[in-house]
Amino acid sequence: MLKRDPDSILLAIAAVLYFPFIFMGYGADIDTYGVLEAGRHFAQSFDYIPSRGPGFFVFESVTFIMDQIGGSILTNLVIMGMALTILYCFTRLCREYGIPNYRWLCAALMIHPFFWANAACTMDYLMALGFVFIGMIQIRRKHYFTAGAAFALGAGSRLTIALLAGCFMIWQFLIEPENRKKLIQTGFVFGLFTIVFYLPPADFAQWTTRFLVATVGGEEYWSPVLRIGRWGYKNLMFWSIPGFALLFGVIAVRLIKTRFKSLTGNQGLPLFAFVTALLYESFYLGIPTEPSYLIPTIPLVLIVFGVVIGKILWPLPALTALLLISAFYTINIAQPDLMNRATSAQYGLWLERGHLVELTAARLNYQACSRPACNVRHSPIPTK
């Protein structure tokens, strides 16, 4: 029987919000269909061809097995389970380290448009993040071997998530000197199994490092101005313009006012979150393509936000409300000349459908035409 405590109620609400999406096909990302094909090809021929670089062997394997058993409903249900796991682990971590008003932070994470849109969608973002959060909790439980294995499964699902796992272990190494030998063991297990998971991609690349190089188009798309412009714009739209203004405005003001001292409390959890988020942003500046690459920063930024505002409550429901609205409607200030290949943009002010609505419409379109390359929209939701 579900406990009637606020944490359990939050998870129940999340399950209700996410569950309808498991029936909407695999998803709207062309990479999802590459993942399915990679798993099928490997099972048939034992010849591994990654869905795309650098390889997503764990996710491709798990997705293939689940797809064979229960199709898109089961593959989506697995991701939904990971989304709920992330929310559970996030609340537990915040509660353990005394983060104020952590339930509001969990609510904001739950309904963030990019988290919500991926919470029951056959894509690797939340599977990788879920494994890393499991590893975090296992370290706190002092189950160091399983923590390393969970981190490796996360990295095997999406390599960039290793940054979050690595930063977490460094932070724990610094604040838990009595457990440093165990954490070294965790790091060894993490590193060993991650290497094993990337042997198939390395073999495909004929034992060169070219499988680690992302395909991002020609230099005409990556002048310094275009790179910085993409990075700034996609960060802005990731949180929505009102949400970004509230979130980072408050964080900046409070950090300056406290001279960054607010980050050093709670055993350094907010400092870990702040530094790790900055590292992800540095990585994203190098490859500012999919905004979903920023999903690991959501819980990190929310932890910093919750700590710097302290006992001031109003910014939390305000941010949650703005994120909820932006899932359905969002303000846009730029429209590219070519989708995903922009070299210029038209600037203005437009009210557009939010990311959750956009992705849902695309998912229904993919589901209706039953193939990855869909040029005709079948969804009843009108296009822009």
Helices and strands as residue ranges (DSSP letters): H 6-18, G 19-23, H 30-45, H 57-96, H 102-111, H 113-118, H 125-140, H 144-157, G 159-161, H 162-175, G 177-179, H 180-197, H 199-204, G 209-212, G 219-221, H 224-239, H 241-258, G 261-264, G 266-268, H 269-286, G 291-294, H 297-309, H 315-328, E 329-336, E 345-353, H 355-369
